[in-house]
Amino acid sequence: MGIVVLTMKAPVMEMLLVLLVTGIHSNKEMTKKIKRPKFNVPQINCDVKAGKIINPEFVVKCPAGCQDPKYHVYGTDVYSSYSSVCAAAVHSGVLDNSGGKILVRKVAGQSGYRGSYSNGVQSLSLPRWRESFIVSEGKPQKGVNYPSALTYSSPKSPTAKAGETTKAYQKPSVPGTTAQPVTLMQVPGTTPEGAAHVTLPRPSLSAASITSSPRPQPVGHRSRELDLWATIAYTSSQNSPHVSPGIQRQDAPGAAFREPAGVHVSLACKVDLSFLIDGSTSVGKRRFRIQKQFLADIAQALDIGPAGPLMGVVQYGDNPATQFNLKTHMNSRDLKAAIEKITQRGGLSNVGRAISSVTKNFFSKANGNRGGAPNVAVVMVDGWPTDKVEEASRLARESGINIFFITIEGAIETEKQYVIEPNFANKAVCRTNGFYSLSVQSWFSLHKSVQPLVKRVCDTERLACSKTCLNSADIGFVIDGSSSVGTGNFRTVLQFVANLSREFEISDTDTRIGAVQYTYEQRLEFGFEEYSTKPDILNAIKRVGYWSGGTSTGAAINYALEQLFKKSKPNKRKLMILITDGRSYDDVRVPAMAAHHKGVITYAIGVAWAAQDELEVIATHPAKDHAFFVDEFDNLYRSVPKVIQNICTEFNSQPRN
């Protein structure tokens, strides 16, 4: 093997070394220039809600000042997407009030959200919501690409700080087409081209054929109620809070409903509507076709569409089956065509099972539930159900579903022995005044119920099962019975409690009332489950006897949490209304904090010698909305309208689902 040796002169070697060093230096310079671009973190304002942002996971920068109570938060650790993103970050402890970067990740909706007081932010409780989110420190995870521009759910983006980068969400257009604005409009008296004509006869709507009835009046405008047992007369019409139409007083449970005379109900209503149709074998093919024609007539009368009512159908027999959900058909013509294709399932008539299924599954975001529209379920029954409906209906009502029953050819006297659950319709519906139930004598006269039913489901102000500030709370009164109050003033306090209680719709599924009296010790006067009618509650308040003793308010709050609110229903708002006339002998701060952590909204009413600073500690934040003071007992009644107004204002600030 030969070896070749190359020799170079010194100048040539020096030149090669210079070229080698220059190349290495150039490579280093190029490496510096090819660095990845810096991630631009989007900025948002304190009022931006998570639900408005489409991105499932993102990093954002929050400004300072998001601890302000005007930015609402719902939940603890896991927050409803209706919450302010940045205020939730402060509540969770990820940020303080000076702002900063956070990582937000969307998660599934929860069946309930617990309110709590944390890091200077009072979050509120919420029965359920369609989407949630969690927040953590704003450190991007390796391998994850976060958006530098957020995508919002509507073209109108939230107000952004200078330099904030946002973009509006737009549906992707079809290639080769140009998006044009669309206007949805139907001229009264016309039928869309191609729509099938309804051949069944219509009922007469002349004023002579309809009995008139006054509409329910708003809270604060009812007629004077006579006070039978106290000297203080409270007249709500003189000191009434301004209450929005959405919290109008509903018909009394025992009052019969009558169609208002000459009132035109606009069919351009916005409801999410589920029809539960009877597909049992007993119906037969001919009557099943009549039932489908009835649904088609309803679809035509309602004028189905994204801005108005949406309608889905569930057929039941042995088991329920969803024929189509709320978002399947977005106009009356398509909906009617789908109704025509429904085939009868057969089997028994298990209505209770169908109602349970609708409560659990039908009114979800995935099925087209819009959140802001009332949920209505219309149950059609041939004869009577083959299972029980009361418990299933109660759970549906407590979930905010307005249940209507249409009973066709109900049991005659000789058949009632076969009915599993007597009076099943009244046990199922929201009110037993006739508004929610229609009894049809024959399948061949079912068409006459189209207009009455459409009027009722579209009259959203009367849909009593939709939760309001007056029908969805467990209210616990905590009453100071100390020696400084005295017998006469104690009766005045009880009158104040009665006046407040009168304003609520009381039943086992609506608002429930309980009461505790305290001195050094505590006594449960009556619990939430003890009385379920307004007269019984008022009589129970009247019977409370004056105790006399010291003033241990802190111990009383703890006692109320244990003896009253521990037995509160999970879907109810928990309100504590505490009335005292002096400073407590024990600490109130820790018990008050415990109440806040358990989601109990506390109103503190102070009289005469009550300490203002103590009232503010007891009251839920912000104290200006939950703490009240009057200089003497005889002026307590003046606080009733303001307390009711604040309860309703706080309730109406929550999202409706």
Salt bridges, closest charged atoms under 4 A:
GLU29 OE2 - HIS25 NE2 3.95
GLU131 OE1 - LYS106 NZ 3.64
GLU137 OE1 - LYS139 NZ 3.81
GLU225 OE2 - ARG222 NH1 2.31
GLU225 OE1 - ARG502 NE 3.81
ASP251 OD2 - ARG462 NH2 2.45
GLU259 OE2 - ARG456 NE 3.04
ASP272 OD1 - ARG370 NH2 2.70
ASP382 OD1 - ARG287 NH1 3.96
GLU391 OE2 - ARG394 NH2 2.47
GLU398 OE2 - ARG394 NH1 3.02
GLU398 OE2 - LYS569 NZ 3.00
GLU409 OE1 - ARG287 NH1 3.19
GLU413 OE1 - LYS416 NZ 3.46
ASP459 OD1 - ARG215 NH2 3.22
GLU461 OE1 - ARG215 NH2 3.76
ASP474 OD1 - ARG512 NE 2.89
GLU503 OE2 - ARG222 NH2 2.94
GLU503 OE1 - ARG249 NH2 3.13
GLU505 OE1 - ARG431 NH2 2.62
ASP510 OD2 - ARG431 NH2 3.44
GLU525 OE2 - ARG523 NE 3.01
GLU562 OE2 - LYS566 NZ 2.89
ASP613 OD1 - ARG583 NH2 3.11
GLU614 OE2 - ARG583 NH1 3.98
ASP625 OD1 - LYS624 NZ 3.45
GLU650 OE1 - ARG573 NH2 3.58
GLU650 OE2 - HIS626 NE2 3.00
